[in-house]
């Protein structure tokens, strides 16, 4: 079988029939991604072709950056990072959110994830992205740290708020999402999600359903964000996944989810691509469910 070669990180794998190609947003690619992700992780709303197109193609911050391993017309493995914008020490910086990775069972054990991730990061750095941020579970964290040179920023808080915050303290924040009106409208148009917004004092609260009955996941943004309020806080407890130095969890009646009830602890990971901070400080990072992809 002929092997297709690519310049830079996108080249045929030596001694193998697989070829490494840039990820893209053509209809055939999106359909192949949806099929592989559903095969590996099970049928979920976030892996439909419509949801993949929303995330990979329609993001105002830019189209997906990633790499695929193909065996002829068969997708063997896939890794992507999605463009994002963060405020780092108050200045907007373009970066990437490490997102979907999947390897078909027939091709596991070949080190494809590491090859594809490195190819994606080379592509991202060349395109001017300054960092990669992500959330990894206990199983995947060691691979990101040892093979891909990520920093383990620390474990995200996970627990129930019995009261929602109403304001942010005036504390310095090294990293936070830069949610412009355009980016926030896109994020809330997720075809796999359903969201409600409400004013919480000087903040805007955003809630969405979780897999648990009577529990909605919550995020809180500064009140000046361009957001169309849709009702108000739900009549339910709020699940909080994230970090934020600007409000003390103890004052919100925060009840941590016991470790034995968590599917896996979630760790914030960070890698500069040139121009971003060498490391993030956990106690100066604001990060919530909107900034990654649980809901």
GIZI-V806073 format. One record per residue. N is the residue number from 0. SS is DSSP state (alpha for helix, beta for strand, coil for the rest). D_LAST is the distance of its C-alpha to the last C-alpha in whole Angstrom. Layout:
N/SS/D_LAST  N/SS/D_LAST
//
This chain:
0/coil/41  1/coil/41  2/coil/39  3/coil/37  4/coil/37  5/coil/35  6/coil/36  7/coil/35  8/coil/32  9/coil/32  10/coil/35  11/beta/36  12/coil/35  13/coil/39  14/coil/40  15/coil/37  16/coil/37  17/coil/33  18/beta/33  19/beta/30  20/beta/29  21/beta/27  22/coil/23  23/coil/23  24/coil/22  25/coil/25  26/alpha/24  27/alpha/26  28/alpha/23  29/alpha/20  30/alpha/21  31/alpha/22  32/alpha/19  33/alpha/17  34/alpha/20  35/alpha/20  36/alpha/16  37/alpha/17  38/alpha/20  39/alpha/19  40/alpha/15  41/coil/16  42/coil/15  43/coil/11  44/alpha/10  45/alpha/9  46/alpha/12  47/coil/14  48/alpha/17  49/alpha/15  50/alpha/12  51/alpha/14  52/alpha/16  53/alpha/14  54/alpha/12  55/alpha/16  56/coil/18  57/coil/18  58/coil/16  59/coil/19  60/coil/19  61/coil/20  62/coil/20  63/coil/19  64/beta/21  65/beta/22  66/beta/24  67/beta/25  68/beta/28  69/beta/29  70/beta/32  71/coil/34  72/coil/32  73/beta/29  74/beta/26  75/beta/26  76/beta/24  77/beta/21  78/beta/20  79/beta/18  80/beta/17  81/beta/16  82/beta/18  83/beta/17  84/beta/19  85/beta/19  86/beta/22  87/beta/24  88/coil/27  89/coil/27  90/beta/27  91/beta/25  92/beta/24  93/beta/23  94/beta/21  95/beta/18  96/beta/15  97/beta/15  98/beta/13  99/beta/14  100/beta/17  101/beta/19  102/beta/23  103/coil/24  104/alpha/26  105/alpha/29  106/alpha/29  107/coil/28  108/coil/30  109/coil/31  110/coil/29  111/alpha/27  112/alpha/24  113/alpha/26  114/alpha/28  115/alpha/25  116/alpha/23  117/alpha/27  118/alpha/28  119/alpha/24  120/alpha/25  121/alpha/29  122/alpha/27  123/alpha/25  124/alpha/28  125/alpha/30  126/coil/28  127/coil/28  128/coil/25  129/coil/25  130/beta/23  131/beta/20  132/beta/17  133/beta/15  134/beta/13  135/beta/15  136/coil/16  137/alpha/19  138/alpha/20  139/alpha/19  140/alpha/20  141/alpha/24  142/alpha/24  143/alpha/22  144/alpha/25  145/alpha/28  146/alpha/28  147/alpha/26  148/coil/27  149/coil/24  150/beta/24  151/beta/23  152/beta/22  153/beta/21  154/beta/18  155/coil/15  156/beta/16  157/beta/14  158/beta/15  159/beta/16  160/beta/17  161/coil/20  162/coil/21  163/coil/19  164/coil/21  165/coil/23  166/coil/24  167/coil/24  168/coil/27  169/coil/29  170/coil/28  171/coil/28  172/coil/24  173/coil/25  174/beta/21  175/beta/18  176/beta/16  177/coil/19  178/coil/17  179/coil/19  180/alpha/19  181/alpha/19  182/alpha/16  183/alpha/14  184/alpha/15  185/alpha/14  186/alpha/10  187/alpha/10  188/coil/12  189/coil/9  190/coil/11  191/coil/8  192/coil/6  193/coil/9  194/beta/9  195/beta/13  196/beta/15  197/beta/18  198/beta/20  199/beta/21  200/coil/24  201/coil/24  202/beta/20  203/beta/18  204/beta/15  205/beta/11  206/beta/10  207/beta/7  208/beta/8  209/coil/7  210/coil/10  211/coil/12  212/coil/15  213/coil/15  214/beta/13  215/beta/10  216/beta/8  217/beta/10  218/beta/11  219/beta/15  220/beta/17  221/beta/20  222/coil/22  223/coil/23  224/coil/20  225/coil/21  226/coil/18  227/coil/19  228/coil/19  229/coil/18  230/coil/19  231/coil/19  232/coil/17  233/coil/16  234/coil/19  235/coil/17  236/beta/16  237/beta/13  238/beta/12  239/beta/12  240/beta/11  241/beta/13  242/beta/16  243/coil/19  244/coil/22  245/coil/23  246/coil/22  247/coil/24  248/alpha/21  249/alpha/24  250/alpha/25  251/alpha/22  252/coil/23  253/coil/20  254/beta/20  255/beta/19  256/coil/18  257/coil/21  258/alpha/20  259/alpha/22  260/alpha/19  261/coil/16  262/coil/15  263/coil/16  264/coil/16  265/coil/14  266/beta/17  267/beta/17  268/beta/19  269/beta/21  270/beta/24  271/beta/26  272/coil/27  273/coil/30  274/coil/30  275/coil/27  276/coil/28  277/coil/29  278/coil/27  279/coil/24  280/coil/25  281/alpha/22  282/alpha/24  283/alpha/24  284/beta/20  285/coil/18  286/beta/14  287/coil/11  288/alpha/7  289/alpha/8  290/alpha/10  291/coil/8  292/coil/6  293/coil/4  294/coil/0
//
